[in-house]
């Protein structure tokens, strides 16, 4: 997907957030589906636009445009997910690393590179078929 024309390149971010101590909390369908639900819920509430994403076993990557601030968008995602896990599963460990990696996307070429990275991440970790199987 090309860089959205309606968005300035300077407002798109590549994000990586990891689980606490890189534990495989997201490996179950239930947990990954819950994270997907949270991502979509706050997108519908217009907290951010999601351009690309992947949920891995112990982290996720996003290309995202926050509608307010990046901190607010990440609070919705990480905090919203932790709240739902505690409420729906009676499971309340320290779920996320306290910080996250963010990089402002500077131009369309950088966007394409991050998009490719997101797409290929499950392949590199052998979590999805070979490229010729796509």
Backbone torsions as a table, in degrees:
resi	resn	phi	psi	omega
1	UNK	NA	129.6	179.1
2	UNK	-70.3	163.5	176.4
3	UNK	-57.8	127.4	-178.6
4	UNK	-57.8	128.1	-176.7
5	UNK	-65.9	-31.1	-176.3
6	UNK	-76.8	-6.6	-177.5
7	UNK	-112.3	139.3	174.0
8	UNK	-72.3	139.8	178.2
9	UNK	-56.8	-32.7	-175.7
10	UNK	-70.9	-11.3	-178.8
11	UNK	-101.2	-0.5	178.5
12	UNK	-96.7	136.6	-179.7
13	UNK	-124.7	143.8	167.7
14	UNK	-95.1	126.2	-175.3
15	UNK	-123.0	140.3	167.7
16	UNK	-130.3	128.2	175.5
17	UNK	-128.0	133.5	-177.1
18	UNK	-110.6	151.5	174.1
19	UNK	-72.0	159.9	-179.9
20	UNK	-57.8	128.4	-179.4
21	UNK	52.6	27.0	178.8
22	UNK	54.8	33.2	178.1
23	UNK	-71.0	149.1	-176.3
24	UNK	-82.3	52.9	-179.1
25	UNK	-66.0	-26.9	-174.2
26	UNK	-94.2	10.3	-175.9
27	UNK	-75.1	-23.3	-179.7
28	UNK	-83.0	150.7	177.2
29	UNK	-59.1	-38.7	-177.6
30	UNK	-62.4	-45.9	-179.2
31	UNK	-70.1	-43.3	-179.5
32	UNK	-66.9	-35.7	176.7
33	UNK	-66.5	-37.5	177.7
34	UNK	-63.9	-42.8	176.8
35	UNK	-63.4	-42.1	177.1
36	UNK	-60.1	-43.9	177.7
37	UNK	-57.9	-43.3	179.9
38	UNK	-66.2	-44.2	178.2
39	UNK	-56.6	-45.6	-177.5
40	UNK	-72.4	-35.8	179.3
41	UNK	-59.9	-49.0	-177.0
42	UNK	-76.6	-22.7	171.4
43	UNK	-66.7	-43.7	178.2
44	UNK	-63.4	-32.2	177.5
45	UNK	-79.8	3.3	176.8
46	UNK	63.6	35.1	173.1
47	UNK	-78.0	-25.0	-178.1
48	UNK	-165.3	166.4	167.9
49	UNK	-106.3	135.8	174.4
50	UNK	-105.4	124.1	179.5
51	UNK	-96.7	-41.6	180.0
52	UNK	-151.6	152.4	173.5
53	UNK	-162.4	160.5	170.6
54	UNK	-146.4	139.6	175.2
55	UNK	-107.4	120.3	180.0
56	UNK	-103.8	-173.3	-177.0
57	UNK	-67.3	-36.1	-175.7
58	UNK	-135.0	16.6	177.7
59	UNK	-166.2	172.1	171.9
60	UNK	-140.1	157.5	175.1
61	UNK	-123.1	142.8	178.2
62	UNK	-137.5	147.1	158.7
63	UNK	-110.1	118.0	-166.5
64	UNK	-141.2	146.2	170.7
65	UNK	-117.1	109.1	177.3
66	UNK	-69.8	143.5	177.9
67	UNK	-87.4	-24.5	174.9
68	UNK	-113.4	-93.3	178.2
69	UNK	-124.5	159.2	177.0
70	UNK	-63.9	-40.1	177.9
71	UNK	-58.8	-42.5	178.1
72	UNK	-64.0	-43.4	179.5
73	UNK	-61.0	-43.4	-178.6
74	UNK	-71.9	-31.9	174.9
75	UNK	-62.8	-42.6	177.6
76	UNK	-60.8	-45.9	-175.5
77	UNK	-70.9	-59.8	-175.7
78	UNK	-70.0	-45.6	179.8
79	UNK	-68.6	-41.8	178.3
80	UNK	-62.2	-40.0	178.3
81	UNK	-66.5	-47.9	-179.9
82	UNK	-59.6	-40.9	178.3
83	UNK	-61.6	-46.3	-178.6
84	UNK	-66.7	-37.9	178.0
85	UNK	-61.9	-46.5	-179.6
86	UNK	-62.9	-45.3	-177.0
87	UNK	-70.6	-44.4	-172.5
88	UNK	-90.1	-22.0	-175.0
89	UNK	-122.2	1.6	-176.9
90	UNK	49.0	44.3	-175.8
91	UNK	-130.9	115.0	-174.8
92	UNK	-134.1	58.9	173.9
93	UNK	-77.7	172.6	165.6
94	UNK	-68.9	114.9	-169.2
95	UNK	-93.4	-40.8	-173.7
96	UNK	-114.5	152.1	164.8
97	UNK	-60.9	149.6	-174.3
98	UNK	-67.7	-23.9	-178.3
99	UNK	-116.1	-175.2	175.2
100	UNK	-149.8	159.5	177.6
101	UNK	-92.5	130.8	175.3
102	UNK	-134.6	145.0	177.9
103	UNK	-140.9	123.2	177.1
104	UNK	-70.1	132.2	179.0
105	UNK	-80.9	122.8	-172.0
106	UNK	-88.6	-29.5	-177.3
107	UNK	-159.8	177.5	-176.3
108	UNK	-63.0	-36.4	179.7
109	UNK	-66.0	-43.0	177.3
110	UNK	-63.8	-39.1	175.9
111	UNK	-57.1	-47.8	179.7
112	UNK	-60.7	-39.8	179.5
113	UNK	-64.7	-44.4	178.0
114	UNK	-66.1	-39.8	177.9
115	UNK	-59.8	-44.9	178.9
116	UNK	-63.4	-42.4	178.5
117	UNK	-58.6	-46.3	179.5
118	UNK	-61.1	-45.7	-177.8
119	UNK	-64.7	-40.2	-175.5
120	UNK	-85.5	-13.5	-176.6
121	UNK	-54.1	-47.8	177.9
122	UNK	-64.4	-30.9	177.1
123	UNK	-66.9	-43.9	-179.7
124	UNK	-62.9	-30.8	-179.2
125	UNK	-93.5	7.3	178.3
126	UNK	59.5	36.7	178.4
127	UNK	-101.5	-1.4	-178.6
128	UNK	-148.6	162.4	-175.4
129	UNK	-59.9	176.9	179.0
130	UNK	-71.9	155.6	-177.3
131	UNK	-54.5	-36.0	-178.4
132	UNK	-69.8	-13.0	179.5
133	UNK	-88.3	-5.3	-178.2
134	UNK	-67.9	NA	NA
